[in-house]
């Protein structure tokens, strides 16, 4: 991992494209919090995802994306309870859509703001995640 290009924004270190084999090295770096972006979730990530004490799933409830979100939740429900420590987040502005989705899956769903450029993150964007990871 030493040859990997990492970058830092507001005191947060980012390691792009980390492989499962590289995770033990990160675990031993002394970080208080590790936040993994599994990208498009697949079977290769399920074991690491299930080890996390807080599981954040960020997806879209837009009509053209909601099927992927549903498929993911149904797949995850075969491995774990979608209850405590599990958080679903979405960028939708529709309280009704969030409420309907939440009721259907009997889970808590929270709205998060859209960040158009992930390389231009403001400090206030971190406060959104604090309620889920602290």
ZICOR-V407047 format. One record per helix or strand of 2 or more residues. SS is the DSSP state (@ for helix, = for strand). FROM is the first residue (numbers start at 1). TO is the last residue. If there is no record, write none. Layout:
# ZICOR-V407047
<<SS/FROM/TO> <SS/FROM/TO>>
This chain:
# ZICOR-V407047
<<=/6/9> <=/12/15> <@/20/27> <@/43/51> <=/55/59> <@/66/76> <=/86/90> <@/95/105> <=/109/111> <@/123/133>>
